[in-house]
């Protein structure tokens, strides 16, 4: 089936002339740039020492980081009216302005920048992430409409592992542990990368299941991308730990970074391979079409039916289909139509608890490491990044596998399982904080934190459609900064400052040591995740008919034949 037109992006493409794999390979570089918010633990100690802030003030700057990173409602709305390159251009501008101003403050070039202005500057810089993510995520979800879970897992996975990439750069010979050099890289280098990728991230012919051979080839391409990303993640964490264990020469550090660049380029092998073997595949396709024209097998009718479903899906995504009734789950919703649905708020609350508690650990990672007696806390960030990556990649792949199985397991089940695991990890940090527990629980929290993203994204599109997916995705993303404000700043930051003052009064140093620094906060986080588990299970039970309709080949009816409402 050939599909032409502006598939949700404003850029008109000719069907069949541009495979979606080029955009997916380019998205890897954009998404590694979009992980710049994860560098906050690397330069936040420099802000605290240079400007003399308390932990609570620093935690509020972390909230600014989370607000900026997740406030993408404007980008979500504009991505339906403007091409992806425009959305990327805005993100590049925000990245340059925000991190450029932050570099001026930390380097001392601008003296005594007001706290409120610094808060705004951080929010502007990290808001570039929302524009980067919206551009590549919305575009690739529409380019691969039948592989939403896998695509979401791969894309968000690369964003998660970007923290390990920045840690490698920061710890090695490239940046030499200089916060000001890191901020300069964020201000100049990342916008340059995104400007270079703008041409390649664009809507194209959607990837649909034409036949078994094409389907198998597509799955093979996804598997290759996943394997490469796993190798990259393990390599980044291993080299970071190695660099902290032994002294590496500058030449070795640059060589290790060069291999990182090669791994980032690896997904380009897919469009290169498709280009080199295109003629042979076209000849085989033409022969098959001639045979089908003579035989007209029954399977051709089935393929036409599948194609019609994708046509309808994309037509609704472009607004070509006008419904006179209210949409049902799985169809395209407007903003107010979704806002009055219980499913929307159940998903929001479950996601809010999962990412809100996880980002609390991320924002306070350096202080948690010091409290546990860890000298170099950059290893914690690498472990969190590895867990975050595996959670995003694995959560997307596993939820996709089980949702398409005969069990039709709803995706929110994975949110429930990981939030139960989070509760156990938080209790371990509360009552048994030591270096070994900190390392293990940091990786575990990162894993569970990543799953929340890779499950929320396809679930949102499956419940409320692809037409306004950019808007709904960014509305859900607002759960992250809200959770950071409540859990990280008001809870963890305040408790940490109180315990630090108590220890200082008792003759201690300026840093808080021991499990008491965050114990009460971790107990509260564990209780919140228990509530999140229940909410996720309720949502899973409510929306199981959606998966029966989408992935079992049936209509919107329950397995027993009764109508879904």
C-alpha positions as CSV (number, residue, x, y, z in Angstrom):
1,X,0.0,0.0,0.0
2,X,1.3,3.5,-0.8
3,X,0.4,6.3,1.5
4,X,1.2,9.9,0.5
5,X,0.7,13.2,2.1
6,X,1.7,15.1,5.2
7,X,1.5,12.4,7.8
8,X,1.1,14.6,10.9
9,X,3.8,17.0,10.3
10,X,3.3,19.6,7.7
11,X,6.0,18.2,5.4
12,X,4.7,16.6,2.3
13,X,6.6,13.5,1.1
14,X,6.2,11.2,-1.8
15,X,5.1,7.7,-0.9
16,X,7.7,5.0,-1.3
17,X,10.7,7.3,-1.8
18,X,11.9,7.7,1.7
19,X,12.2,4.8,4.2
20,X,11.7,5.8,7.9
21,X,15.0,4.3,9.0
22,X,17.0,7.4,8.1
23,X,14.9,9.5,10.5
24,X,15.3,6.8,13.2
25,X,19.1,6.9,12.8
26,X,19.2,10.7,13.0
27,X,16.9,10.6,16.0
28,X,19.6,8.8,17.9
29,X,21.8,11.8,17.8
30,X,19.0,14.2,18.7
31,X,17.9,12.1,21.6
32,X,21.4,11.8,23.0
33,X,21.4,15.6,23.0
34,X,18.0,15.6,24.6
35,X,19.4,13.9,27.7
36,X,21.2,17.1,28.7
37,X,18.9,17.4,31.7
38,X,20.6,14.4,33.2
39,X,23.8,16.3,33.5
40,X,22.4,18.3,36.5
41,X,24.2,16.1,39.1
42,X,27.5,16.8,37.3
43,X,27.3,20.6,37.5
44,X,25.0,21.2,40.5
45,X,27.8,20.9,43.1
46,X,29.6,23.7,41.2
47,X,26.4,25.8,41.4
48,X,26.0,25.1,45.2
49,X,29.7,25.9,46.0
50,X,30.1,28.9,43.7
51,X,26.8,30.6,44.6
52,X,26.5,29.4,48.2
53,X,23.1,27.7,48.0
54,X,21.5,25.3,50.5
55,X,20.3,21.8,49.5
56,X,16.7,23.0,49.4
57,X,17.6,25.8,47.1
58,X,19.6,23.4,44.9
59,X,16.6,21.0,44.9
60,X,14.4,23.9,43.7
61,X,16.8,24.4,40.8
62,X,16.3,20.7,40.1
63,X,12.6,21.4,39.9
64,X,13.4,24.1,37.4
65,X,15.3,21.5,35.4
66,X,12.3,19.1,35.5
67,X,9.8,21.9,34.7
68,X,11.8,22.9,31.6
69,X,12.5,19.3,30.5
70,X,8.9,18.3,30.6
71,X,7.0,21.4,29.7
72,X,6.4,20.5,26.1
73,X,2.7,21.4,25.7
74,X,3.5,24.2,23.3
75,X,5.8,21.9,21.3
76,X,3.1,19.2,21.3
77,X,0.6,21.6,19.8
78,X,2.9,23.1,17.2
79,X,4.2,19.7,16.0
80,X,0.8,19.3,14.2
81,X,1.2,22.7,12.4
82,X,4.9,22.9,11.7
83,X,7.5,20.5,10.3
84,X,9.9,18.7,12.7
85,X,12.8,20.9,11.6
86,X,11.1,24.0,13.0
87,X,10.5,22.2,16.3
88,X,14.2,21.2,16.5
89,X,15.3,24.7,15.6
90,X,13.4,26.2,18.6
91,X,14.9,23.5,20.8
92,X,18.4,24.4,19.6
93,X,17.8,28.1,20.3
94,X,16.6,27.3,23.9
95,X,19.6,25.1,24.5
96,X,22.0,27.8,23.4
97,X,20.4,30.6,25.4
98,X,19.7,28.6,28.6
99,X,23.0,26.8,29.0
100,X,24.9,29.8,27.7
101,X,23.5,32.0,30.4
102,X,24.2,29.2,33.0
103,X,27.8,29.0,31.9
104,X,28.1,32.7,32.4
105,X,26.9,32.4,36.0
106,X,28.9,29.3,37.0
107,X,32.2,30.5,35.3
108,X,31.9,33.9,37.1
109,X,31.7,35.9,33.9
110,X,28.4,37.3,35.3
111,X,28.6,38.0,39.0
112,X,25.7,37.7,41.4
113,X,23.0,36.4,39.0
114,X,19.7,36.5,41.0
115,X,18.4,33.2,42.1
116,X,15.1,33.7,40.3
117,X,16.9,34.4,37.1
118,X,19.1,31.3,37.5
119,X,15.9,29.3,37.9
120,X,14.5,30.6,34.7
121,X,17.8,30.1,32.9
122,X,17.9,26.4,33.9
123,X,14.3,25.9,32.8
124,X,14.9,27.5,29.4
125,X,18.0,25.3,28.8
126,X,16.4,22.0,29.8
127,X,13.2,23.0,27.9
128,X,15.2,22.2,24.7
129,X,14.7,18.5,25.6
130,X,10.9,18.8,25.3
131,X,11.3,20.3,21.8
132,X,13.9,17.7,20.8
133,X,11.9,14.8,22.1
134,X,8.6,16.0,20.7
135,X,10.0,16.4,17.2
136,X,11.6,13.0,16.9
137,X,9.1,11.0,19.0
138,X,6.0,12.2,17.3
139,X,7.6,11.8,13.9
140,X,8.9,8.3,14.4
141,X,5.7,7.1,16.2
142,X,3.8,8.2,13.0
143,X,6.4,6.7,10.8
144,X,6.1,3.3,12.6
145,X,2.4,3.3,13.6
146,X,2.3,-0.5,14.1
147,X,5.4,-0.7,16.3
148,X,4.7,2.0,18.9
149,X,6.0,0.2,22.0
150,X,9.3,-0.9,20.3
151,X,9.9,2.6,18.8
152,X,9.1,4.3,22.1
153,X,11.5,2.0,24.0
154,X,14.3,2.6,21.6
155,X,14.0,6.3,21.4
156,X,13.5,6.9,25.1
157,X,16.2,4.4,25.8
158,X,18.8,6.5,23.9
159,X,17.7,9.5,25.9
160,X,18.2,7.6,29.1
161,X,21.7,6.3,28.3
162,X,22.8,9.8,27.3
163,X,23.6,10.4,31.0
164,X,26.3,7.8,30.7
165,X,27.6,9.5,27.6
166,X,27.9,12.9,29.3
167,X,29.5,11.2,32.3
168,X,32.1,9.6,30.0
169,X,32.8,13.0,28.5
170,X,32.9,14.8,31.9
171,X,35.2,12.2,33.6
172,X,37.6,11.7,30.7
173,X,40.1,13.8,28.9
174,X,37.5,15.6,26.8
175,X,36.1,17.8,29.7
176,X,38.5,16.9,32.5
177,X,35.8,17.1,35.2
178,X,35.2,20.8,34.5
179,X,31.6,21.9,35.1
180,X,32.2,25.1,33.0
181,X,33.5,23.1,30.1
182,X,30.5,20.8,30.3
183,X,28.1,23.8,30.3
184,X,29.9,25.2,27.3
185,X,29.5,21.9,25.4
186,X,25.8,21.9,26.2
187,X,25.4,25.5,25.0
188,X,27.3,25.2,21.8
189,X,27.8,21.5,20.9
190,X,24.3,20.2,21.3
191,X,22.6,22.9,19.2
192,X,25.1,22.2,16.5
193,X,24.3,18.5,16.5
194,X,20.5,19.2,16.2
195,X,21.0,21.7,13.4
196,X,22.9,19.0,11.5
197,X,20.1,16.4,12.0
198,X,17.2,18.7,11.1
199,X,17.1,17.6,7.5
200,X,16.8,13.9,8.2
201,X,14.1,14.0,10.9
202,X,10.9,14.3,8.8
203,X,7.6,12.4,8.1
204,X,7.9,9.7,5.5
205,X,6.1,6.7,4.1
206,X,4.8,4.9,7.2
207,X,6.2,1.4,7.9
208,X,3.3,-1.1,7.6
209,X,3.3,-4.8,7.5
210,X,3.1,-5.5,3.8
211,X,3.9,-9.2,4.0
212,X,5.7,-11.7,6.3
213,X,9.1,-11.1,4.6
214,X,8.9,-7.4,5.1
215,X,7.6,-7.8,8.6
216,X,10.5,-10.1,9.5
217,X,13.0,-7.7,8.0
218,X,11.5,-4.9,10.0
219,X,11.7,-6.8,13.2
220,X,15.3,-7.7,12.3
221,X,16.1,-4.0,11.9
222,X,14.6,-3.2,15.3
223,X,16.5,-6.0,16.9
224,X,19.7,-4.7,15.4
225,X,19.1,-1.2,16.7
226,X,18.2,-2.6,20.1
227,X,21.4,-4.7,20.2
228,X,23.6,-1.8,19.2
229,X,22.0,0.4,21.9
230,X,22.6,-2.3,24.6
231,X,26.2,-2.6,23.5
232,X,26.5,1.2,23.7
233,X,25.0,1.4,27.2
234,X,27.2,-1.4,28.6
235,X,30.3,0.1,26.9
236,X,29.6,3.6,28.3
237,X,29.1,2.4,31.9
238,X,32.1,0.0,31.7
239,X,34.5,2.7,30.4
240,X,33.2,5.2,33.1
241,X,33.8,2.8,35.9
242,X,37.2,1.8,34.4
243,X,38.2,5.5,34.2
244,X,37.4,5.9,37.9
245,X,39.3,2.8,38.9
246,X,42.5,3.5,37.0
247,X,44.2,6.5,35.5
248,X,43.7,6.5,31.7
249,X,45.9,8.5,29.4
250,X,44.5,11.2,27.2
251,X,45.1,9.2,24.1
252,X,43.2,6.2,25.6
253,X,40.3,8.5,26.6
254,X,40.0,9.9,23.2
255,X,40.2,6.5,21.6
256,X,37.3,5.2,23.9
257,X,35.2,8.2,22.9
258,X,35.9,7.6,19.2
259,X,34.5,4.1,19.6
260,X,31.4,5.7,21.2
261,X,30.9,7.8,18.1
262,X,31.1,4.7,15.9
263,X,28.4,3.0,18.0
264,X,26.2,6.1,17.7
265,X,26.6,5.9,13.9
266,X,25.7,2.2,13.8
267,X,22.0,2.6,13.2
268,X,22.8,4.2,9.9
269,X,23.8,0.7,8.7
270,X,20.1,0.0,8.2
271,X,19.3,2.7,5.6
272,X,22.6,2.0,3.9
273,X,21.9,-1.7,3.6
274,X,18.4,-0.9,2.3
275,X,19.8,1.5,-0.3
276,X,22.4,-1.0,-1.5
277,X,20.0,-3.9,-1.9
278,X,17.0,-1.8,-3.1
279,X,17.2,-2.9,-6.7
280,X,17.2,-6.6,-5.9
281,X,14.2,-6.1,-3.6
282,X,12.3,-4.0,-6.2
283,X,12.8,-6.8,-8.8
284,X,11.5,-9.4,-6.4
285,X,8.5,-7.2,-5.5
286,X,7.6,-6.6,-9.2
287,X,7.6,-10.3,-9.8
288,X,5.5,-11.0,-6.8
289,X,3.0,-8.3,-7.9
290,X,2.7,-9.9,-11.3
291,X,2.0,-13.3,-9.8
292,X,-0.6,-11.8,-7.4
293,X,-2.3,-10.1,-10.3
294,X,-2.9,-13.5,-11.9
295,X,-3.6,-15.6,-8.9
296,X,-5.3,-13.1,-6.5
297,X,-4.9,-15.3,-3.4
298,X,-7.1,-14.9,-0.4
299,X,-4.3,-13.6,1.7
300,X,-4.3,-10.5,-0.6
301,X,-7.7,-9.7,0.7
302,X,-6.4,-9.9,4.3
303,X,-3.5,-7.6,3.4
304,X,-6.0,-5.1,1.9
305,X,-8.0,-5.2,5.1
306,X,-4.9,-4.5,7.2
307,X,-3.9,-1.7,4.9
308,X,-7.3,-0.2,5.2
309,X,-7.0,-0.2,8.9
310,X,-3.7,1.7,8.7
311,X,-5.2,4.1,6.1
312,X,-8.0,4.8,8.5
313,X,-5.5,5.3,11.4
314,X,-3.4,7.8,9.4
315,X,-6.4,9.5,7.9
316,X,-7.8,10.1,11.4
317,X,-4.4,11.3,12.5
318,X,-4.5,13.9,9.8
319,X,-8.1,14.9,10.6
320,X,-9.5,13.6,7.3
321,X,-12.1,11.5,9.1
322,X,-14.8,13.5,10.9
323,X,-16.7,11.6,13.6
324,X,-20.2,12.7,14.8
325,X,-20.1,10.6,18.0
326,X,-17.7,10.8,20.9
327,X,-14.5,8.9,20.5
328,X,-14.0,5.5,22.1
329,X,-10.8,4.3,23.6
330,X,-8.2,3.8,20.8
331,X,-9.7,6.5,18.6
332,X,-8.5,10.1,18.2
333,X,-9.4,12.4,21.1
334,X,-9.5,16.1,21.3
335,X,-8.0,17.9,24.3
336,X,-11.2,18.3,26.3
337,X,-12.6,14.9,25.3
338,X,-9.5,13.2,27.0
339,X,-9.5,15.5,30.0
340,X,-12.8,14.3,31.3
341,X,-11.9,10.6,31.0
342,X,-11.0,8.6,34.1
343,X,-8.4,6.7,32.1
344,X,-6.5,9.9,31.5
345,X,-6.2,10.7,35.2
346,X,-5.5,7.2,36.3
347,X,-2.6,7.1,33.8
348,X,-1.4,10.5,34.9
349,X,-1.4,9.6,38.6
350,X,0.3,6.3,38.1
351,X,3.0,7.9,35.9
352,X,3.3,10.9,38.3
353,X,4.2,8.6,41.2
354,X,6.6,6.4,39.2
355,X,8.6,9.3,37.6
356,X,8.2,11.7,40.5
357,X,9.8,9.4,43.0
358,X,12.5,8.3,40.5
359,X,13.5,11.9,39.6
360,X,13.8,12.6,43.4
361,X,16.6,10.0,43.5
362,X,18.2,11.5,40.3
363,X,18.2,15.1,41.5
364,X,19.7,14.1,44.9
365,X,22.1,11.5,43.6
366,X,25.3,13.3,44.5
367,X,24.1,13.9,48.1
368,X,22.8,10.3,48.4
369,X,26.2,9.0,47.4
370,X,28.0,11.2,50.0
371,X,25.6,10.1,52.7
372,X,26.4,6.5,51.8
373,X,30.1,7.1,52.0
374,X,30.9,7.0,48.3
375,X,33.8,9.2,47.2
376,X,33.1,9.5,43.5
377,X,29.4,9.9,42.8
378,X,29.7,10.0,39.0
379,X,29.6,6.2,39.0
380,X,26.1,6.4,40.6
381,X,24.9,8.5,37.7
382,X,26.3,6.0,35.2
383,X,24.5,3.2,37.0
384,X,21.3,5.1,37.0
385,X,21.7,5.9,33.3
386,X,22.3,2.2,32.5
387,X,19.2,1.1,34.5
388,X,17.2,3.9,33.0
389,X,18.2,2.8,29.5
390,X,17.5,-0.8,30.1
391,X,14.1,0.1,31.6
392,X,13.1,2.2,28.6
393,X,14.3,-0.3,26.0
394,X,13.2,-3.4,27.8
395,X,9.9,-1.9,29.0
396,X,9.0,-1.0,25.4
397,X,10.0,-4.4,24.0
398,X,8.5,-6.5,26.7
399,X,5.2,-4.6,26.8
400,X,5.0,-4.9,23.0
401,X,5.6,-8.6,23.2
402,X,3.0,-9.4,25.8
403,X,0.4,-7.0,24.5
404,X,0.5,-8.9,21.2
405,X,0.5,-12.3,22.8
406,X,-2.5,-14.4,23.4
407,X,-2.7,-13.1,26.9
408,X,-3.1,-9.5,25.7
409,X,-1.4,-8.1,28.9
410,X,-2.2,-4.4,29.3
411,X,0.9,-2.2,29.4
412,X,0.1,-0.6,32.8
413,X,0.8,-4.0,34.4
414,X,4.5,-3.2,33.9
415,X,4.0,0.1,35.7
416,X,2.5,-1.8,38.7
417,X,5.3,-4.4,38.8
418,X,8.1,-1.7,38.7
419,X,6.4,0.5,41.3
420,X,6.3,-2.4,43.7
421,X,10.0,-2.9,43.0
422,X,10.6,0.8,43.6
423,X,8.9,0.6,47.0
424,X,11.3,-2.2,48.0
425,X,14.3,-0.2,46.8
426,X,13.3,2.9,48.7
427,X,12.9,1.0,51.9
428,X,16.4,-0.5,51.4
429,X,17.8,3.0,51.0
430,X,16.0,4.2,54.1
431,X,17.2,1.5,56.5
432,X,20.3,0.0,55.0
433,X,22.2,2.8,53.2
434,X,25.8,1.8,52.5
435,X,27.9,1.9,49.3
436,X,26.7,-1.6,48.1
437,X,23.1,-0.8,48.7
438,X,23.4,2.6,47.1
439,X,24.9,1.1,43.9
440,X,22.3,-1.6,43.6
441,X,19.3,0.5,44.5
442,X,20.4,3.4,42.2
443,X,20.5,1.0,39.2
444,X,17.2,-0.6,40.3
445,X,15.5,2.8,40.6
446,X,16.9,3.8,37.2
447,X,15.5,0.6,35.7
448,X,12.0,1.1,37.1
449,X,12.1,4.8,36.3
450,X,12.8,4.0,32.7
451,X,9.9,1.6,32.4
452,X,7.5,4.3,33.3
453,X,8.4,6.3,30.2
454,X,8.3,3.4,27.7
455,X,4.9,2.2,29.0
456,X,3.3,5.6,29.3
457,X,4.1,6.7,25.7
458,X,2.4,3.8,23.7
459,X,-0.4,3.6,26.3
460,X,-1.2,7.3,25.7
461,X,-1.3,6.8,21.9
462,X,-3.4,3.6,22.2
463,X,-6.0,5.3,24.4
464,X,-6.2,8.7,22.8
465,X,-5.0,8.2,19.2
466,X,-2.0,9.5,17.2
467,X,-3.5,12.8,15.9
468,X,-2.9,14.8,19.1
469,X,-0.3,12.4,20.5
470,X,2.3,15.2,20.8
471,X,-0.1,17.2,23.0
472,X,-1.2,14.3,25.3
473,X,2.4,13.0,25.6
474,X,3.6,16.4,26.9
475,X,0.6,16.7,29.2
476,X,1.6,13.4,30.8
477,X,5.2,14.6,31.0
478,X,4.2,17.4,33.3
479,X,3.9,14.7,36.0
480,X,7.7,14.7,36.2
481,X,8.2,18.3,37.4
482,X,5.2,18.2,39.7
483,X,6.6,15.1,41.3
484,X,10.0,16.7,41.6
485,X,8.5,19.8,43.3
486,X,6.6,17.7,45.8
487,X,9.0,14.8,46.5
488,X,12.4,16.3,45.7
489,X,12.3,19.9,46.9
490,X,9.6,20.0,49.5
491,X,10.3,16.5,51.0
492,X,13.8,15.3,50.4
493,X,15.5,18.7,50.2
494,X,14.0,20.0,53.4
495,X,14.7,16.8,55.3
496,X,18.3,16.8,54.1
497,X,18.9,20.4,55.2
498,X,17.3,19.7,58.6
499,X,19.5,16.6,59.2
500,X,22.6,18.5,58.0
501,X,21.9,21.3,60.5
502,X,21.4,18.7,63.3
503,X,24.7,16.9,62.5
504,X,26.6,20.2,62.2
505,X,25.2,21.2,65.6
506,X,26.5,17.9,67.0
507,X,30.0,18.6,65.7
508,X,29.7,17.1,62.2
509,X,30.9,18.5,58.9
510,X,29.1,20.5,56.2
511,X,27.9,17.3,54.4
512,X,25.2,15.1,55.7
513,X,26.3,11.5,56.4
514,X,24.4,8.3,57.1
515,X,20.9,6.9,56.2
516,X,19.2,9.5,58.4
517,X,19.8,12.1,55.7
518,X,17.0,10.8,53.5
519,X,15.3,8.1,55.6
520,X,11.9,9.8,56.1
521,X,11.8,10.8,52.5
522,X,12.5,7.3,51.3
523,X,9.8,5.9,53.5
524,X,7.3,8.4,52.1
525,X,8.4,7.5,48.5
526,X,7.9,3.8,49.3
527,X,4.3,4.5,50.5
528,X,3.6,6.6,47.4
529,X,4.7,3.7,45.1
530,X,2.4,1.3,47.0
531,X,-0.5,3.6,46.0
532,X,0.9,3.8,42.4
533,X,0.8,0.0,42.2
534,X,-2.9,0.0,43.0
535,X,-3.7,2.8,40.6
536,X,-1.8,1.0,37.8
537,X,-3.7,-2.2,38.4
538,X,-7.0,-0.4,38.3
539,X,-6.1,1.2,35.0
540,X,-4.9,-2.1,33.5
541,X,-8.2,-3.7,34.4
542,X,-10.2,-0.9,32.9
543,X,-8.4,-0.7,29.5
544,X,-7.9,-4.3,28.7
545,X,-10.7,-4.2,26.1
546,X,-8.6,-1.6,24.1
547,X,-5.9,-4.2,23.6
548,X,-8.5,-6.8,22.6
549,X,-9.7,-4.4,19.9
550,X,-6.3,-3.3,18.7
551,X,-4.3,-6.5,18.8
552,X,-6.7,-9.4,18.6
553,X,-8.2,-8.5,15.2
554,X,-11.6,-7.9,16.7
555,X,-13.9,-4.9,17.1
556,X,-14.3,-2.9,20.2
557,X,-16.1,-5.7,22.0
558,X,-15.2,-7.6,25.1
559,X,-14.1,-11.3,24.7
560,X,-17.5,-12.4,25.8
561,X,-19.1,-10.5,23.0
562,X,-20.6,-7.6,25.0
563,X,-20.2,-4.1,23.8
564,X,-17.4,-1.9,25.3
565,X,-18.4,1.4,26.6
